[in-house]
Amino acid sequence: MKETSRTALEKLKSQIELLISRYETTAAENERLKDEISKYKTRILHYEIEISKNNNRKKELEDKINRLQLGEAFVASSGSSNEAKQVITGLIREIDKCIALLNE
């Protein structure tokens, strides 16, 4: 009976050691995953800030386009519409490039 008890006790001890080992491995993996989640949250926050800045810049550029179009209407009535159209067309192209960069 003593031998059976000793074998059962050794088996129990072995199982407990295995459980402790698995716990430590799982705890380490849990910490790694927490760190990874924290990094992703930081990256998401950074992207949200960039998106907000880009949206503000886009709105500014759209406002500028509207002002330029309004200015073009006034210039066109003053006589030198071809020059004004060329300048405004160039500005609009530049603004379109900026918008395309912001949308990337």
C-alpha positions, 0 to 999 in steps of 0.5 A: 500500500505504501508503494501505491501511495508513493506512486500516486503521490509522485504522479500528483506531484508531476501533474502539479509541476506540469500545471505550474509550468503551463501556468507560467507559460500562459502567464508569459504569453498573456503579458506578451499579448497585453503589450501587443494590444497596448502597441496596437492601441497606440498605433490606432490613436496615432492613426485617428489623430492623423485622420483628424488632421487630414480631414481638417486639411481637406476641409481647408483645401475645399474651402480654398477651392470654393474661394478660388472658384468665387474669385474666378467668377469675379475675375472673369467678369473683369476681362482678363479671364484667360490668365485668371483661368490658367492661374486658377486651373494651376492652383486647382491642380495643386490642391487636387494633388494635395487632396490625393496625398491626404487620401492615401 
